[in-house]
Structure formats: C-alpha cells, structure tokens
Amino acid sequence: MTAIYLIPIVSVVMVSASGGLVATVLPDPQDRLRTLIICFVLWGIGTPLSWMIKTLYFLRLTVHEPLSREVIVSALLPIGPLGISAFS
C-alpha cells in the first residue's frame, strides 16, 4: 500500500473545491445551487475515502518496514487531500 491510492480521490476533492469557486460566478441562482449541491456530494464522497486510505497508509508505515527509495516521494501525497478538502 502506497500513497498512490490517493490520486483518484484527490481529483474528486479538487473538483469539489473548483466547483465551489465556479458557482460564485454563475449568473443563474438555480445553476449555482445545483453546482454547490454536486460539489458538496463530491466533497462528502472524497473526504471520508481519503481519510480511510490515509489511515491504512499510516498503519502500513507504522507496522511494516519503511518505504523503499523509489516510492519515498509518494510520502508527500497525503498532504493533498488535507489541504484541498480544507479549502473546499
């Protein structure tokens, strides 16, 4: 298990944050509401999934041997969902 499993989930959370920004410039109030509801649903799906995968990832880091040299860069990937979900 590596942090690479977070990449599809980061994109879902990023879409929810971007949709919240897009909703502020939409002229129709109904379109704003639809966009915000869809973004909230995406945020509600992505954030709990990212927490579940991060829990498994940190468990793997604690219990098993350290990461190999090739995948050590992926140790920074768990920061992405934290920042983006806080922003959205």
C-alpha positions as CSV (number, residue, x, y, z in Angstrom):
1,M,0.0,0.0,0.0
2,T,1.4,3.3,-1.0
3,A,0.0,6.8,-1.2
4,I,-0.6,6.4,-4.9
5,Y,-4.0,5.1,-4.0
6,L,-4.9,8.7,-3.0
7,I,-4.5,10.1,-6.6
8,P,-8.1,9.4,-7.8
9,I,-9.6,10.7,-4.6
10,V,-7.6,13.9,-4.7
11,S,-9.1,14.6,-8.1
12,V,-12.7,14.2,-6.7
13,V,-11.9,16.6,-3.8
14,M,-10.2,19.0,-6.2
15,V,-13.3,19.1,-8.4
16,S,-15.5,19.9,-5.4
17,A,-13.2,22.8,-4.5
18,S,-13.1,24.1,-8.1
19,G,-16.9,23.8,-8.4
20,G,-17.4,25.9,-5.3
21,L,-15.3,28.7,-7.0
22,V,-17.2,28.3,-10.3
23,A,-20.5,28.6,-8.5
24,T,-19.7,32.1,-7.4
25,V,-19.6,33.4,-11.0
26,L,-22.7,31.6,-12.4
27,P,-25.4,34.1,-13.2
28,D,-28.4,31.8,-12.6
29,P,-29.2,31.1,-9.0
30,Q,-30.6,27.6,-9.9
31,D,-27.3,26.7,-11.6
32,R,-25.4,27.9,-8.5
33,L,-27.5,25.7,-6.3
34,R,-27.1,22.7,-8.5
35,T,-23.4,23.2,-8.7
36,L,-23.0,23.6,-5.0
37,I,-25.1,20.5,-4.3
38,I,-23.0,18.4,-6.7
39,C,-19.8,19.8,-5.2
40,F,-20.9,19.1,-1.7
41,V,-21.8,15.5,-2.6
42,L,-18.4,15.1,-4.3
43,W,-16.7,16.5,-1.2
44,G,-18.7,14.2,1.0
45,I,-17.6,11.2,-1.0
46,G,-13.9,12.2,-1.4
47,T,-13.0,13.4,2.1
48,P,-14.1,10.2,4.0
49,L,-12.5,8.0,1.4
50,S,-9.2,9.9,1.7
51,W,-9.3,9.6,5.5
52,M,-9.8,5.8,5.2
53,I,-6.9,5.4,2.8
54,K,-4.7,7.6,4.9
55,T,-5.5,5.5,7.9
56,L,-4.5,2.4,6.1
57,Y,-1.4,4.1,4.7
58,F,-0.2,5.3,8.1
59,L,-0.9,1.9,9.6
60,R,1.3,0.4,6.9
61,L,4.1,2.9,7.6
62,T,3.9,2.2,11.3
63,V,3.7,-1.6,11.3
64,H,5.8,-2.6,8.3
65,E,9.2,-1.6,7.0
66,P,9.9,1.9,5.8
67,L,9.2,2.9,2.2
68,S,11.7,1.9,-0.4
69,R,13.8,4.6,-2.1
70,E,11.8,4.5,-5.3
71,V,8.4,5.4,-3.6
72,I,9.6,7.8,-0.9
73,V,8.3,10.8,-2.9
74,S,4.8,9.4,-2.5
75,A,5.0,10.1,1.2
76,L,4.0,13.7,0.4
77,L,0.8,12.7,-1.3
78,P,-1.4,12.6,1.8
79,I,-0.9,16.3,2.2
80,G,-3.0,16.9,-0.9
81,P,-6.4,15.8,0.3
82,L,-6.0,17.5,3.6
83,G,-5.3,20.9,2.1
84,I,-7.8,20.7,-0.7
85,S,-10.7,19.4,1.5
86,A,-10.0,22.2,4.0
87,F,-10.2,24.7,1.1
88,S,-13.4,23.3,-0.3
